[in-house]
Amino acid sequence: MAVPFRRTSKTKKNMRRTHLKKEVGALTTCPKCGASIRPHRACTKCGNYNGKNVLNISEEN
């Protein structure tokens, strides 16, 4: 089995792995309450999705 002649340096290793990083997920704002939500999901603050109330969320202030 072939063995590398020299050890790969930290710089070369990190340059090879530059595309292996976590990316921040997309966020949108709820048109009704303005909370940050993930796209195509119901708002957890007000319960609206696509202009309709789909979740029953009681407001306890």
mmCIF file of the N, C-alpha and C atoms, coordinates in Angstrom:
data_MODEL
# 
_entry.id   MODEL 
# 
loop_
_atom_site.group_PDB 
_atom_site.id 
_atom_site.type_symbol 
_atom_site.label_atom_id 
_atom_site.label_alt_id 
_atom_site.label_comp_id 
_atom_site.label_asym_id 
_atom_site.label_entity_id 
_atom_site.label_seq_id 
_atom_site.pdbx_PDB_ins_code 
_atom_site.Cartn_x 
_atom_site.Cartn_y 
_atom_site.Cartn_z 
_atom_site.occupancy 
_atom_site.B_iso_or_equiv 
_atom_site.pdbx_formal_charge 
_atom_site.auth_seq_id 
_atom_site.auth_comp_id 
_atom_site.auth_asym_id 
_atom_site.auth_atom_id 
_atom_site.pdbx_PDB_model_num 
ATOM 1   N N  . MET A 1 1  ? 0.833   -1.171 0.000  1.00 0.00 ? 1  MET A N  1 
ATOM 2   C CA . MET A 1 1  ? 0.000   0.000  0.000  1.00 0.00 ? 1  MET A CA 1 
ATOM 3   C C  . MET A 1 1  ? 0.883   1.241  0.000  1.00 0.00 ? 1  MET A C  1 
ATOM 4   N N  . ALA A 1 2  ? 0.529   2.232  -0.781 1.00 0.00 ? 2  ALA A N  1 
ATOM 5   C CA . ALA A 1 2  ? 1.331   3.446  -0.884 1.00 0.00 ? 2  ALA A CA 1 
ATOM 6   C C  . ALA A 1 2  ? 1.183   4.295  0.373  1.00 0.00 ? 2  ALA A C  1 
ATOM 7   N N  . VAL A 1 3  ? 2.305   4.898  0.760  1.00 0.00 ? 3  VAL A N  1 
ATOM 8   C CA . VAL A 1 3  ? 2.332   5.764  1.931  1.00 0.00 ? 3  VAL A CA 1 
ATOM 9   C C  . VAL A 1 3  ? 2.852   7.124  1.489  1.00 0.00 ? 3  VAL A C  1 
ATOM 10  N N  . PRO A 1 4  ? 2.252   8.229  1.969  1.00 0.00 ? 4  PRO A N  1 
ATOM 11  C CA . PRO A 1 4  ? 2.739   9.556  1.590  1.00 0.00 ? 4  PRO A CA 1 
ATOM 12  C C  . PRO A 1 4  ? 4.194   9.742  2.021  1.00 0.00 ? 4  PRO A C  1 
ATOM 13  N N  . PHE A 1 5  ? 4.971   10.374 1.160  1.00 0.00 ? 5  PHE A N  1 
ATOM 14  C CA . PHE A 1 5  ? 6.392   10.598 1.454  1.00 0.00 ? 5  PHE A CA 1 
ATOM 15  C C  . PHE A 1 5  ? 6.560   11.613 2.564  1.00 0.00 ? 5  PHE A C  1 
ATOM 16  N N  . ARG A 1 6  ? 5.751   12.680 2.532  1.00 0.00 ? 6  ARG A N  1 
ATOM 17  C CA . ARG A 1 6  ? 5.832   13.713 3.558  1.00 0.00 ? 6  ARG A CA 1 
ATOM 18  C C  . ARG A 1 6  ? 4.460   13.934 4.181  1.00 0.00 ? 6  ARG A C  1 
ATOM 19  N N  . ARG A 1 7  ? 4.485   14.412 5.388  1.00 0.00 ? 7  ARG A N  1 
ATOM 20  C CA . ARG A 1 7  ? 3.255   14.718 6.105  1.00 0.00 ? 7  ARG A CA 1 
ATOM 21  C C  . ARG A 1 7  ? 2.583   15.936 5.480  1.00 0.00 ? 7  ARG A C  1 
ATOM 22  N N  . THR A 1 8  ? 1.246   15.907 5.403  1.00 0.00 ? 8  THR A N  1 
ATOM 23  C CA . THR A 1 8  ? 0.502   17.057 4.880  1.00 0.00 ? 8  THR A CA 1 
ATOM 24  C C  . THR A 1 8  ? 0.468   18.139 5.949  1.00 0.00 ? 8  THR A C  1 
ATOM 25  N N  . SER A 1 9  ? 0.858   19.350 5.590  1.00 0.00 ? 9  SER A N  1 
ATOM 26  C CA . SER A 1 9  ? 0.902   20.442 6.559  1.00 0.00 ? 9  SER A CA 1 
ATOM 27  C C  . SER A 1 9  ? -0.514  20.903 6.929  1.00 0.00 ? 9  SER A C  1 
ATOM 28  N N  . LYS A 1 10 ? -0.619  21.623 8.024  1.00 0.00 ? 10 LYS A N  1 
ATOM 29  C CA . LYS A 1 10 ? -1.915  22.141 8.465  1.00 0.00 ? 10 LYS A CA 1 
ATOM 30  C C  . LYS A 1 10 ? -2.514  23.077 7.429  1.00 0.00 ? 10 LYS A C  1 
ATOM 31  N N  . THR A 1 11 ? -1.672  23.872 6.790  1.00 0.00 ? 11 THR A N  1 
ATOM 32  C CA . THR A 1 11 ? -2.162  24.815 5.782  1.00 0.00 ? 11 THR A CA 1 
ATOM 33  C C  . THR A 1 11 ? -2.742  24.085 4.578  1.00 0.00 ? 11 THR A C  1 
ATOM 34  N N  . LYS A 1 12 ? -2.027  23.102 4.070  1.00 0.00 ? 12 LYS A N  1 
ATOM 35  C CA . LYS A 1 12 ? -2.521  22.339 2.918  1.00 0.00 ? 12 LYS A CA 1 
ATOM 36  C C  . LYS A 1 12 ? -3.793  21.572 3.266  1.00 0.00 ? 12 LYS A C  1 
ATOM 37  N N  . LYS A 1 13 ? -3.837  21.015 4.465  1.00 0.00 ? 13 LYS A N  1 
ATOM 38  C CA . LYS A 1 13 ? -5.019  20.281 4.901  1.00 0.00 ? 13 LYS A CA 1 
ATOM 39  C C  . LYS A 1 13 ? -6.227  21.211 4.996  1.00 0.00 ? 13 LYS A C  1 
ATOM 40  N N  . ASN A 1 14 ? -6.033  22.397 5.585  1.00 0.00 ? 14 ASN A N  1 
ATOM 41  C CA . ASN A 1 14 ? -7.135  23.353 5.725  1.00 0.00 ? 14 ASN A CA 1 
ATOM 42  C C  . ASN A 1 14 ? -7.558  23.934 4.389  1.00 0.00 ? 14 ASN A C  1 
ATOM 43  N N  . MET A 1 15 ? -6.619  24.116 3.456  1.00 0.00 ? 15 MET A N  1 
ATOM 44  C CA . MET A 1 15 ? -6.978  24.614 2.128  1.00 0.00 ? 15 MET A CA 1 
ATOM 45  C C  . MET A 1 15 ? -7.825  23.588 1.387  1.00 0.00 ? 15 MET A C  1 
ATOM 46  N N  . ARG A 1 16 ? -7.561  22.321 1.613  1.00 0.00 ? 16 ARG A N  1 
ATOM 47  C CA . ARG A 1 16 ? -8.344  21.269 0.973  1.00 0.00 ? 16 ARG A CA 1 
ATOM 48  C C  . ARG A 1 16 ? -9.749  21.200 1.571  1.00 0.00 ? 16 ARG A C  1 
ATOM 49  N N  . ARG A 1 17 ? -9.882  21.548 2.828  1.00 0.00 ? 17 ARG A N  1 
ATOM 50  C CA . ARG A 1 17 ? -11.151 21.408 3.528  1.00 0.00 ? 17 ARG A CA 1 
ATOM 51  C C  . ARG A 1 17 ? -11.960 22.711 3.620  1.00 0.00 ? 17 ARG A C  1 
ATOM 52  N N  . THR A 1 18 ? -11.664 23.682 2.794  1.00 0.00 ? 18 THR A N  1 
ATOM 53  C CA . THR A 1 18 ? -12.353 24.968 2.917  1.00 0.00 ? 18 THR A CA 1 
ATOM 54  C C  . THR A 1 18 ? -13.833 24.866 2.616  1.00 0.00 ? 18 THR A C  1 
ATOM 55  N N  . HIS A 1 19 ? -14.252 23.919 1.802  1.00 0.00 ? 19 HIS A N  1 
ATOM 56  C CA . HIS A 1 19 ? -15.676 23.786 1.484  1.00 0.00 ? 19 HIS A CA 1 
ATOM 57  C C  . HIS A 1 19 ? -16.424 22.951 2.517  1.00 0.00 ? 19 HIS A C  1 
ATOM 58  N N  . LEU A 1 20 ? -15.727 22.388 3.483  1.00 0.00 ? 20 LEU A N  1 
ATOM 59  C CA . LEU A 1 20 ? -16.365 21.572 4.513  1.00 0.00 ? 20 LEU A CA 1 
ATOM 60  C C  . LEU A 1 20 ? -16.665 22.427 5.740  1.00 0.00 ? 20 LEU A C  1 
ATOM 61  N N  . LYS A 1 21 ? -17.597 23.334 5.605  1.00 0.00 ? 21 LYS A N  1 
ATOM 62  C CA . LYS A 1 21 ? -17.938 24.201 6.728  1.00 0.00 ? 21 LYS A CA 1 
ATOM 63  C C  . LYS A 1 21 ? -19.448 24.305 6.837  1.00 0.00 ? 21 LYS A C  1 
ATOM 64  N N  . LYS A 1 22 ? -19.902 24.626 8.016  1.00 0.00 ? 22 LYS A N  1 
ATOM 65  C CA . LYS A 1 22 ? -21.329 24.780 8.226  1.00 0.00 ? 22 LYS A CA 1 
ATOM 66  C C  . LYS A 1 22 ? -21.774 26.130 7.697  1.00 0.00 ? 22 LYS A C  1 
ATOM 67  N N  . GLU A 1 23 ? -22.967 26.147 7.145  1.00 0.00 ? 23 GLU A N  1 
ATOM 68  C CA . GLU A 1 23 ? -23.524 27.384 6.635  1.00 0.00 ? 23 GLU A CA 1 
ATOM 69  C C  . GLU A 1 23 ? -24.738 27.771 7.471  1.00 0.00 ? 23 GLU A C  1 
ATOM 70  N N  . VAL A 1 24 ? -24.964 29.042 7.581  1.00 0.00 ? 24 VAL A N  1 
ATOM 71  C CA . VAL A 1 24 ? -26.110 29.540 8.319  1.00 0.00 ? 24 VAL A CA 1 
ATOM 72  C C  . VAL A 1 24 ? -27.365 29.268 7.501  1.00 0.00 ? 24 VAL A C  1 
ATOM 73  N N  . GLY A 1 25 ? -28.365 28.709 8.140  1.00 0.00 ? 25 GLY A N  1 
ATOM 74  C CA . GLY A 1 25 ? -29.618 28.428 7.459  1.00 0.00 ? 25 GLY A CA 1 
ATOM 75  C C  . GLY A 1 25 ? -30.357 29.701 7.083  1.00 0.00 ? 25 GLY A C  1 
ATOM 76  N N  . ALA A 1 26 ? -31.210 29.597 6.089  1.00 0.00 ? 26 ALA A N  1 
ATOM 77  C CA . ALA A 1 26 ? -31.956 30.757 5.622  1.00 0.00 ? 26 ALA A CA 1 
ATOM 78  C C  . ALA A 1 26 ? -33.041 31.131 6.627  1.00 0.00 ? 26 ALA A C  1 
ATOM 79  N N  . LEU A 1 27 ? -33.253 32.409 6.818  1.00 0.00 ? 27 LEU A N  1 
ATOM 80  C CA . LEU A 1 27 ? -34.297 32.918 7.694  1.00 0.00 ? 27 LEU A CA 1 
ATOM 81  C C  . LEU A 1 27 ? -35.101 33.974 6.953  1.00 0.00 ? 27 LEU A C  1 
ATOM 82  N N  . THR A 1 28 ? -36.393 33.996 7.222  1.00 0.00 ? 28 THR A N  1 
ATOM 83  C CA . THR A 1 28 ? -37.269 35.039 6.698  1.00 0.00 ? 28 THR A CA 1 
ATOM 84  C C  . THR A 1 28 ? -38.015 35.655 7.872  1.00 0.00 ? 28 THR A C  1 
ATOM 85  N N  . THR A 1 29 ? -38.728 36.720 7.624  1.00 0.00 ? 29 THR A N  1 
ATOM 86  C CA . THR A 1 29 ? -39.503 37.354 8.677  1.00 0.00 ? 29 THR A CA 1 
ATOM 87  C C  . THR A 1 29 ? -40.976 37.056 8.471  1.00 0.00 ? 29 THR A C  1 
ATOM 88  N N  . CYS A 1 30 ? -41.663 36.876 9.555  1.00 0.00 ? 30 CYS A N  1 
ATOM 89  C CA . CYS A 1 30 ? -43.100 36.632 9.516  1.00 0.00 ? 30 CYS A CA 1 
ATOM 90  C C  . CYS A 1 30 ? -43.789 37.928 9.102  1.00 0.00 ? 30 CYS A C  1 
ATOM 91  N N  . PRO A 1 31 ? -44.669 37.901 8.107  1.00 0.00 ? 31 PRO A N  1 
ATOM 92  C CA . PRO A 1 31 ? -45.316 39.140 7.666  1.00 0.00 ? 31 PRO A CA 1 
ATOM 93  C C  . PRO A 1 31 ? -46.292 39.708 8.690  1.00 0.00 ? 31 PRO A C  1 
ATOM 94  N N  . LYS A 1 32 ? -46.768 38.889 9.627  1.00 0.00 ? 32 LYS A N  1 
ATOM 95  C CA . LYS A 1 32 ? -47.737 39.367 10.603 1.00 0.00 ? 32 LYS A CA 1 
ATOM 96  C C  . LYS A 1 32 ? -47.073 39.940 11.855 1.00 0.00 ? 32 LYS A C  1 
ATOM 97  N N  . CYS A 1 33 ? -46.158 39.164 12.455 1.00 0.00 ? 33 CYS A N  1 
ATOM 98  C CA . CYS A 1 33 ? -45.573 39.610 13.726 1.00 0.00 ? 33 CYS A CA 1 
ATOM 99  C C  . CYS A 1 33 ? -44.123 40.065 13.600 1.00 0.00 ? 33 CYS A C  1 
ATOM 100 N N  . GLY A 1 34 ? -43.457 39.741 12.487 1.00 0.00 ? 34 GLY A N  1 
ATOM 101 C CA . GLY A 1 34 ? -42.080 40.189 12.277 1.00 0.00 ? 34 GLY A CA 1 
ATOM 102 C C  . GLY A 1 34 ? -41.025 39.304 12.899 1.00 0.00 ? 34 GLY A C  1 
ATOM 103 N N  . ALA A 1 35 ? -41.404 38.145 13.411 1.00 0.00 ? 35 ALA A N  1 
ATOM 104 C CA . ALA A 1 35 ? -40.429 37.234 14.020 1.00 0.00 ? 35 ALA A CA 1 
ATOM 105 C C  . ALA A 1 35 ? -39.613 36.541 12.934 1.00 0.00 ? 35 ALA A C  1 
ATOM 106 N N  . SER A 1 36 ? -38.399 36.139 13.262 1.00 0.00 ? 36 SER A N  1 
ATOM 107 C CA . SER A 1 36 ? -37.551 35.410 12.323 1.00 0.00 ? 36 SER A CA 1 
ATOM 108 C C  . SER A 1 36 ? -37.965 33.950 12.321 1.00 0.00 ? 36 SER A C  1 
ATOM 109 N N  . ILE A 1 37 ? -38.271 33.422 11.129 1.00 0.00 ? 37 ILE A N  1 
ATOM 110 C CA . ILE A 1 37 ? -38.688 32.028 10.995 1.00 0.00 ? 37 ILE A CA 1 
ATOM 111 C C  . ILE A 1 37 ? -37.973 31.413 9.817  1.00 0.00 ? 37 ILE A C  1 
ATOM 112 N N  . ARG A 1 38 ? -37.930 30.088 9.786  1.00 0.00 ? 38 ARG A N  1 
ATOM 113 C CA . ARG A 1 38 ? -37.380 29.389 8.626  1.00 0.00 ? 38 ARG A CA 1 
ATOM 114 C C  . ARG A 1 38 ? -38.419 29.398 7.522  1.00 0.00 ? 38 ARG A C  1 
ATOM 115 N N  . PRO A 1 39 ? -37.990 29.439 6.269  1.00 0.00 ? 39 PRO A N  1 
ATOM 116 C CA . PRO A 1 39 ? -38.950 29.514 5.175  1.00 0.00 ? 39 PRO A CA 1 
ATOM 117 C C  . PRO A 1 39 ? -39.832 28.273 5.084  1.00 0.00 ? 39 PRO A C  1 
ATOM 118 N N  . HIS A 1 40 ? -41.062 28.462 4.641  1.00 0.00 ? 40 HIS A N  1 
ATOM 119 C CA . HIS A 1 40 ? -42.041 27.400 4.412  1.00 0.00 ? 40 HIS A CA 1 
ATOM 120 C C  . HIS A 1 40 ? -42.400 26.659 5.690  1.00 0.00 ? 40 HIS A C  1 
ATOM 121 N N  . ARG A 1 41 ? -42.445 27.382 6.807  1.00 0.00 ? 41 ARG A N  1 
ATOM 122 C CA . ARG A 1 41 ? -42.852 26.808 8.076  1.00 0.00 ? 41 ARG A CA 1 
ATOM 123 C C  . ARG A 1 41 ? -43.768 27.784 8.792  1.00 0.00 ? 41 ARG A C  1 
ATOM 124 N N  . ALA A 1 42 ? -44.623 27.258 9.648  1.00 0.00 ? 42 ALA A N  1 
ATOM 125 C CA . ALA A 1 42 ? -45.532 28.107 10.408 1.00 0.00 ? 42 ALA A CA 1 
ATOM 126 C C  . ALA A 1 42 ? -44.740 28.891 11.447 1.00 0.00 ? 42 ALA A C  1 
ATOM 127 N N  . CYS A 1 43 ? -45.185 30.104 11.716 1.00 0.00 ? 43 CYS A N  1 
ATOM 128 C CA . CYS A 1 43 ? -44.530 30.957 12.711 1.00 0.00 ? 43 CYS A CA 1 
ATOM 129 C C  . CYS A 1 43 ? -44.829 30.407 14.098 1.00 0.00 ? 43 CYS A C  1 
ATOM 130 N N  . THR A 1 44 ? -43.798 30.259 14.914 1.00 0.00 ? 44 THR A N  1 
ATOM 131 C CA . THR A 1 44 ? -43.992 29.735 16.263 1.00 0.00 ? 44 THR A CA 1 
ATOM 132 C C  . THR A 1 44 ? -44.470 30.801 17.235 1.00 0.00 ? 44 THR A C  1 
ATOM 133 N N  . LYS A 1 45 ? -44.379 32.063 16.864 1.00 0.00 ? 45 LYS A N  1 
ATOM 134 C CA . LYS A 1 45 ? -44.810 33.148 17.745 1.00 0.00 ? 45 LYS A CA 1 
ATOM 135 C C  . LYS A 1 45 ? -46.296 33.443 17.597 1.00 0.00 ? 45 LYS A C  1 
ATOM 136 N N  . CYS A 1 46 ? -46.788 33.544 16.342 1.00 0.00 ? 46 CYS A N  1 
ATOM 137 C CA . CYS A 1 46 ? -48.193 33.894 16.128 1.00 0.00 ? 46 CYS A CA 1 
ATOM 138 C C  . CYS A 1 46 ? -49.010 32.753 15.525 1.00 0.00 ? 46 CYS A C  1 
ATOM 139 N N  . GLY A 1 47 ? -48.375 31.722 14.968 1.00 0.00 ? 47 GLY A N  1 
ATOM 140 C CA . GLY A 1 47 ? -49.090 30.569 14.447 1.00 0.00 ? 47 GLY A CA 1 
ATOM 141 C C  . GLY A 1 47 ? -49.617 30.724 13.040 1.00 0.00 ? 47 GLY A C  1 
ATOM 142 N N  . ASN A 1 48 ? -49.161 31.716 12.290 1.00 0.00 ? 48 ASN A N  1 
ATOM 143 C CA . ASN A 1 48 ? -49.650 31.934 10.925 1.00 0.00 ? 48 ASN A CA 1 
ATOM 144 C C  . ASN A 1 48 ? -48.733 31.299 9.907  1.00 0.00 ? 48 ASN A C  1 
ATOM 145 N N  . TYR A 1 49 ? -49.348 30.853 8.805  1.00 0.00 ? 49 TYR A N  1 
ATOM 146 C CA . TYR A 1 49 ? -48.611 30.358 7.655  1.00 0.00 ? 49 TYR A CA 1 
ATOM 147 C C  . TYR A 1 49 ? -49.414 30.680 6.412  1.00 0.00 ? 49 TYR A C  1 
ATOM 148 N N  . ASN A 1 50 ? -48.799 31.370 5.466  1.00 0.00 ? 50 ASN A N  1 
ATOM 149 C CA . ASN A 1 50 ? -49.419 31.709 4.189  1.00 0.00 ? 50 ASN A CA 1 
ATOM 150 C C  . ASN A 1 50 ? -50.706 32.514 4.393  1.00 0.00 ? 50 ASN A C  1 
ATOM 151 N N  . GLY A 1 51 ? -50.699 33.420 5.377  1.00 0.00 ? 51 GLY A N  1 
ATOM 152 C CA . GLY A 1 51 ? -51.853 34.283 5.623  1.00 0.00 ? 51 GLY A CA 1 
ATOM 153 C C  . GLY A 1 51 ? -52.982 33.632 6.392  1.00 0.00 ? 51 GLY A C  1 
ATOM 154 N N  . LYS A 1 52 ? -52.791 32.411 6.882  1.00 0.00 ? 52 LYS A N  1 
ATOM 155 C CA . LYS A 1 52 ? -53.840 31.705 7.613  1.00 0.00 ? 52 LYS A CA 1 
ATOM 156 C C  . LYS A 1 52 ? -53.312 31.302 8.983  1.00 0.00 ? 52 LYS A C  1 
ATOM 157 N N  . ASN A 1 53 ? -54.222 31.276 9.966  1.00 0.00 ? 53 ASN A N  1 
ATOM 158 C CA . ASN A 1 53 ? -53.854 30.842 11.305 1.00 0.00 ? 53 ASN A CA 1 
ATOM 159 C C  . ASN A 1 53 ? -53.928 29.311 11.344 1.00 0.00 ? 53 ASN A C  1 
ATOM 160 N N  . VAL A 1 54 ? -52.777 28.655 11.458 1.00 0.00 ? 54 VAL A N  1 
ATOM 161 C CA . VAL A 1 54 ? -52.739 27.200 11.439 1.00 0.00 ? 54 VAL A CA 1 
ATOM 162 C C  . VAL A 1 54 ? -52.382 26.597 12.792 1.00 0.00 ? 54 VAL A C  1 
ATOM 163 N N  . LEU A 1 55 ? -51.857 27.390 13.708 1.00 0.00 ? 55 LEU A N  1 
ATOM 164 C CA . LEU A 1 55 ? -51.514 26.909 15.043 1.00 0.00 ? 55 LEU A CA 1 
ATOM 165 C C  . LEU A 1 55 ? -52.272 27.720 16.077 1.00 0.00 ? 55 LEU A C  1 
ATOM 166 N N  . ASN A 1 56 ? -52.804 27.046 17.070 1.00 0.00 ? 56 ASN A N  1 
ATOM 167 C CA . ASN A 1 56 ? -53.480 27.748 18.167 1.00 0.00 ? 56 ASN A CA 1 
ATOM 168 C C  . ASN A 1 56 ? -52.453 28.048 19.235 1.00 0.00 ? 56 ASN A C  1 
ATOM 169 N N  . ILE A 1 57 ? -52.015 29.291 19.286 1.00 0.00 ? 57 ILE A N  1 
ATOM 170 C CA . ILE A 1 57 ? -51.013 29.709 20.268 1.00 0.00 ? 57 ILE A CA 1 
ATOM 171 C C  . ILE A 1 57 ? -51.661 30.730 21.166 1.00 0.00 ? 57 ILE A C  1 
ATOM 172 N N  . SER A 1 58 ? -51.724 30.407 22.455 1.00 0.00 ? 58 SER A N  1 
ATOM 173 C CA . SER A 1 58 ? -52.331 31.338 23.414 1.00 0.00 ? 58 SER A CA 1 
ATOM 174 C C  . SER A 1 58 ? -51.291 32.353 23.842 1.00 0.00 ? 58 SER A C  1 
ATOM 175 N N  . GLU A 1 59 ? -51.690 33.608 23.921 1.00 0.00 ? 59 GLU A N  1 
ATOM 176 C CA . GLU A 1 59 ? -50.779 34.668 24.334 1.00 0.00 ? 59 GLU A CA 1 
ATOM 177 C C  . GLU A 1 59 ? -50.900 34.857 25.831 1.00 0.00 ? 59 GLU A C  1 
ATOM 178 N N  . GLU A 1 60 ? -49.841 34.466 26.550 1.00 0.00 ? 60 GLU A N  1 
ATOM 179 C CA . GLU A 1 60 ? -49.818 34.608 28.002 1.00 0.00 ? 60 GLU A CA 1 
ATOM 180 C C  . GLU A 1 60 ? -48.764 35.636 28.365 1.00 0.00 ? 60 GLU A C  1 
ATOM 181 N N  . ASN A 1 61 ? -49.172 36.848 28.594 1.00 0.00 ? 61 ASN A N  1 
ATOM 182 C CA . ASN A 1 61 ? -48.233 37.933 28.939 1.00 0.00 ? 61 ASN A CA 1 
ATOM 183 C C  . ASN A 1 61 ? -48.327 38.276 30.383 1.00 0.00 ? 61 ASN A C  1 
# 
